[in-house]
């Protein structure tokens, strides 16, 4: 793909929408919303190139988000999830040539949908689910899944949320913790992405052109989340999980079958 790619109207529209949505997610307005970045870009380019373009943008967004949410993270949650996240990246790198992207979309979409539907079922029954306790084994498992799916399609949000949302932290702590987790994961992903040739000069030029939109959207997301109450924040989060899950399941099934 040539450097003049963004002059194409359809590509420009898809790229701006993808980066803006991911920026809102990075700012804290629904971590699952960020999964839509690669699928939207994949409508106008190959998924591999879409992932390569998004990674530098994600890393810059991570730094903007860290500035907005600095020091409010939960250290114990990070200790439970981050080691597994690094293992998941290593697995993704080692198996990159063998696992199809549609299969990953189906796995991530299925997990996310079941998780969100379980939460909504509890709300319909008007049953308050008690907060989960930290669990090393569960954290290692979901951290690994999040690292793997993040490596393959920048889709680590739903697995991360399966572990983190039931802890029922206040929105500011939940958001700050997720921001730091994915800042580390995305920075580590640079090494295998360069090794696999997914980041080249053309992709970096496109990434640089889209960065201002992503930075602005990140600030907007942080501004909104800091003013949301927990009873508003969590229904929005779970609704976004459902939308993204359905999108991933649809894409995965149509591409696979």
N, C-alpha and C positions, 0 to 999 in steps of 0.2 A: 504494500500500500504506500502510496507516495505521500510526501509531506503536505501536499495541497488538499489532502482528504477533507479537512474541515470546511473547504469551500463548497462542498456538496451540501445542499440544504437539508436533506434527510439525515445525513450523518451528523451535521451540526446540531439539529434539533434533538436527535437521540442522545448525543453526547452531553449537551447542556442539561437535559432532563435527568439523565443518569447521575451526573456529578452533583446536581442540585439535591436530589433525593438522598444520595449518600452523605452529602454535607449536613443535611438536616439530621440524619441518623447519627453522624459523628458528634454533632452538637448535643445529642442526648434525646432527640425526639424520635425514639423508636429504633433500637438497635437492629431489629429485623428489617427495617426499611432499607438498610444499606445493602441487603442481598439483591435488590433490584438493579443495582448498577451494572453488573456484568450481563444479566439477561437482556436489559434494554440495549446495551451496546452490541450485544450479539445479534440483534435484529439487522444490523447494518455492517457487521464485520465478523471475523471468526472469533469464537469464544476465547481462544488462546491469546489473540492480539488484544481483545477487550480486557482480559485479566492483566496483561502486561501494561496497558495504558493506565488502568485504574490504580495499580500498586503505588507508583510515585505520588499520585494525588492523595491516596489514602494515608500515606506516611506524613505528608504535609498537613492534612486534616488532623491527624493524630496529635501533632505538635500544637495546633491551634486549640484542640480540645483539651489537651493537658494543661495549657495555660488557663483555660476557663474553669477547669475542675481540679486544679492542683491541690493535693494533700487531703482530699476527702474520701479516698478509697479505703476499702476494708482489706487490711493486710492478710488476714486469715483466709479470705476467699481467694486472694491471689496465690497464696501458698498452696492451696488445694488445686488450683486450676492450671497455673503456668507450667509446671513441669510436664504435665500431660500435653499441654499445647505445643511445647517444643518437640515432644515425641511424635505428635501428629504431623507436624511439618516434615520431620525426617521420614515418616512413613509415606507421606505424599510425594516427596522427592524421589524416594526409592521405587515407588510404584507408578510414577507419572506416565509411563509408556503402556501400562497394562489396564488401567481402569478407565472406563468411558465416562465422559462428562454427563450423559443422560442418566446413568446409574447413580452418580453422586447426587444429581438433582432429585431423583426419586427418594433416595435415602433421607436427605435433608428435609425435603418437603413433607414426607410421611412423619418424621419425628416431630417437626414443628406443628403440624396439624393436630396430631394426637395430644400433644402437650397443651395447646391452646384450648382445644375442645374440652379437655378435662377441667381446665380452670373455669370455663364458661358453664359447664355442667354444675359445678359447685355453686356458682353464683345464682343459677336458676333455682337451685334447691335452697337458696339463702343460707348456705352453710359456709361459715368462715373457716377456711382451711388454716390450721396452725402453721406457723413458720417452721421450716425444716431446720434441723441442726446441721452444722458442718460435718462432712463425712469424707475422709481421705480417699477411700476407694471410689466412691461416686464422683468425687472431684477429679480424680485421675482419669476415670473413664470419659466423662463428658469434656474434660479439658483436651484429651487426645482427639476426640471426635471433632471438637471445635477447631483445633489446630489443623487437622486433616482437611476438613471441608473449607476452611479459610484458605489453605494453600491451593486447593483445586479450583475454587470458584469465588473466593472472597465471601464465603457463605458460612462463616463461623458463628453468626449471631444466634440462630435457633438452638444449637447444642449448648452454647454458653448459657442461654436463658433457661434451658431445662434445669440446669443446676442453680443458677443465680437468682432467678425470679422467686422461687419458693422460699428463699431465705427471708423475703419480705423486708429488705432493707429500705430505709427512706429513699425517695427518688434521687436525692443528691449523692448519697453514698453508692447506690446501685450504679448510677451513671458514671461517676468518677472511677469506680472499680473496673467497669467494662472498658472505659476509655484507656486506662493503663494496660489492661490485659491485651487489647488489640494493638496498642502502640508497640508493645514488645513483640507480639506475634508478627506484625507487618514488617517491622525492622529486620527480624530474623529471616523472613521470606525473601528479602532482597538477594541473599546469597544463592539459593537454588534458582531463583528466577533469572539471574544473570547467567548462571551455569547452563540453564536450559535454553538460553537465547530468547527469552520472552521480553526482555527489555533491550531495545536498540535505539539508535539515534532518532528514527522516525517516530517511534512510540513516545520517546521522551519529549520531542517537540510538541506533539499533540497534548501530552500530559501538561506541559508548561502553559499551553494556551488555555487550558481549562481550569487551571489552579485558582484564578481569582473568583470564579463562580463557586468553587468548592469551599474556599475560605469564608466567603460571605455567608453561604448557607450554614456552615458550621457555627458561626456566631449567632445566626438566627435561631438555630436549634437550641443552643445553650441558653439564649435569652428566654425562650418559651418554657423550657423544662424547669428552670429555676423559679418559675412563677406558677407551676402546676402543683396542685395538691395530690397526695397519694391516691385518693379515691378517683381522681380523674386520670392520673398518669397511667396506672396499671391497666384499666380497660382499653385505653388507646394503644398501649404496647401490645396487648394480646390480640386486638383486632388487626393490627399490622402484621403480627405473626401469621394469622389466618390467611390474609391476602397474599402474603409472600409464599406461604406453603402451597396454596392453590396454584399460584403461578409456576412454581418449581415442579409440582406434580404434573401439570399440563405440559410444560415444556419437555420434561423428562420422558413422559409416556409417548408423546408424539414423535420425539426424536428417536426413541428406542424401537418403537413398533411401526 
